[in-house]
Amino acid sequence: MDFFAELGARVAAHWSALDHDAAAFADVAAEALAERPPCEHVDWLEILRQFQRLDRLPAQRPFDPDWGHPSLAVFTAPRFYIEALFWAEGTTAIHQHAFSGAFHLLEGSSLQTAYRFDEQLRAGAGFRLGQLHALSTELLGRGATRAIRAGGQLIHSVFHLDRPSVSLVVRTYREEAALPQLTFRRPHLAFDPFDETCDHRRLGQSLELVRESRPLDHLAMLSELFPRLELAATHRVLEHCQRVFGAGERFAKMLAKARERHGESADRLAAVLIADRREQELLALRRTIADPGQRFFLALQLMVDDPARREALVAERLPAINAREQLAAWGAALSLPAAH
């Protein structure tokens, strides 16, 4: 599309004038998007039409099921590219980026929370424990533009409120200096989801196979595993135990074995699993709900701990209503507390 060719040319010229300084690209991209906001010139439906006709979009990036539904490259250059990300149910994990750039909300609205992670223990390059702190939450509407800075300079999550929400991202390719690209789990965990040495998916698969075919051997195998597991593998096995046993006595016994090996780090992993379960329950509930107000309420439940900040965000989105009463009404409709 002509607009994206013009946008790409503008970004390329400005960045070239700065000798392709990687640290400057986020500001270059954000300024280019702000100078000529794409939401004023592009219809998101036309992007899909172009893709379906297969006549004008550039070659696409490798498919990633978690990055847009779909994600479509609309401009490519040797040092950067522009993509449109479409979201119907999308909620990004808390993450940082191994690239720089900026995003622009082409359609819809989103809730974004920024975080800081204070690392306290590193178990290999791709697995870390510490404390995740929510710094700020903002409501982003159509036309909002924000810079993306590589590495720990930006840790965030985005809850897309409308169907669809469409983001336009101007971004570099992978920046080696910003690796690993960490994902975070409340309240204590940071990990590299692309690191096969701490992924341990096959360990989880093998435990699931034994559980289904030889249940008694499954319990014995778990008891034998914990004394020799490294911390990242312990997390994977505790995830398996929670899924199989729930939060009952058997899980408590397995957690005690993990604690014998890793001390209070095991308790931090257990806190991560509790937070994960709550998050998954809220996201599953959202998939059953079409009402925009109730979806907004679920976003607040997931991303904002401070009741006063929740009220402020409701007042910003719906200035004509009583925010506290509306939160209570949404909570009652969904059988969820408004202030927790």
Summary of the structure (lengths in Angstrom):
residues: 340
radius of gyration: 22.1
end to end distance: 46.2
largest distance: 67.1
contacts: 1060
relative contact order: 0.11
helix: 48%
strand: 24%
